[in-house]
Structures are given as C-alpha cells and as structure tokens.
C-alpha cells in the first residue's frame, strides 16, 4: 500500500480502498490455502480444523495492517493538529499546522494556518493562554478516530460470514453464482461502513473549515459546536479557544 502515499486520495476513498483491500487480500489468501489443502489432499478432519483457524488468523493480521495504514492516513494528522493547536495556544508560533492529506483535514489545516497570524497578534496582546484552563474540557472523552477505524474493520470481519450467507438465503446462487453474489454483498457492506465512518469523521472538519474562513474574514458570529467526542472533540475545543482569543484580541484593539 506504500504506493498510495504518492497518490492524493481523499479520506472516503482511503477508507473504501482500505475495506476492499481487507476483504480481497484476506479472501485471496484463504482461497489459496484452501486450494493447497485440496491439491495436497489433506485429511478432511484436519482441513475442517485448519481452514477456519487460518481464515480468522489471516483476517486479523490483515485487519491490523489495514487499520495501521488508515490510522496513519487519517488519525495521525488529527493527532498532529491537536498538538499543533495546543502549542499555538501556549504561544509557540513556530509550529506549522498544515497537514498534507488531500482531504477535509488538509482544508481545515490550511484555514487554521491563515488564522495563525491573528493568533500571533492575540498572543502579543493577551500573552500565552494558560493551558490548565482547558486541559480537560467536557466532551473529549470517547472513542478516538483510530479506535473507530479499528472497530469498523472488526465489525466488517464479524459481519462478513453473515453477509456471505445472504445470497443463499435469498436464493441468488442460481442467478448470480454464489461467489459473485457474496462479493457484491461484501462490497456493498464495505462501501456502507466506509461512507458512514467518513461522514462521522469528516463532517466536523467541514464545519470547522467554514468557521475558520469566516473568522479569518473578521466574522465572529459563527457558533463553534463542541459536541464531538474523542480527539475530534478536543480539536473542536482547541479551535474554539483559538477563535475566542482572536476575537478578544480584536475587541481590545478596537477599544484602543
């Protein structure tokens, strides 16, 4: 999957490709093993024991590998942004808040970068923010983005046997062929989970980007919600602290 790092893909495509890679690689390896067992005429009782254990083991390994890549592409930039925003609030303006992800996270980071000059003025007027005041805000508990990705992959792993049985239950084997029908249902499930995961992660970034752009233009009427949990909730809270400090500095300058 290293070649994907050279290609700019948005978060939804990364998630979809991750789920499909998980399904296709684990299925292919399991199929190869089943073929080898058949070719070498392994005892039926042994084969019945080996195939399920091998299927679960291979699937778990692939789940970990795919999860690590998705966390690297999606969760790590969010962790970096939180760290960068906290450093900026503490007065460190040398930090670069821009991340190169090619998706909504990058769009927000670019908007945040444009706000940095305003925050620098705020730091000069107000001094660095005491981080103790907002180190443990309400709403930051909950699952992180990385945990959500892993849970979604495990859910896919658990539901896949059930999905594979659906074509049989609907008598689609004769119409499409068992393998093709199972593949279609698995792809639909992968698309659904990837899309749901994408929306739950990226919708807050769209709202934050719009808010950051308005604040950069001097419009402080935008309400910044901090209803998310986990690292996205912390991101929203940190951004709220930045916007409030910029607004306070602007008001002090206006009042002379």
WORA-V705675 format. One record per run of one state. SS is the DSSP state (helix for helix, strand for strand, loop for the rest). FROM is the first residue (numbers start at 1). LEN is the number of residues. If there is no record, write none. Layout:
SS/FROM/LEN ; SS/FROM/LEN
This chain:
loop/1/1 ; helix/2/5 ; loop/7/4 ; helix/11/29 ; loop/40/4 ; helix/44/46 ; loop/90/14 ; helix/104/23 ; loop/127/4 ; helix/131/4 ; loop/135/10 ; helix/145/25 ; loop/170/3 ; helix/173/4 ; loop/177/1 ; helix/178/39 ; loop/217/13 ; helix/230/26 ; loop/256/1
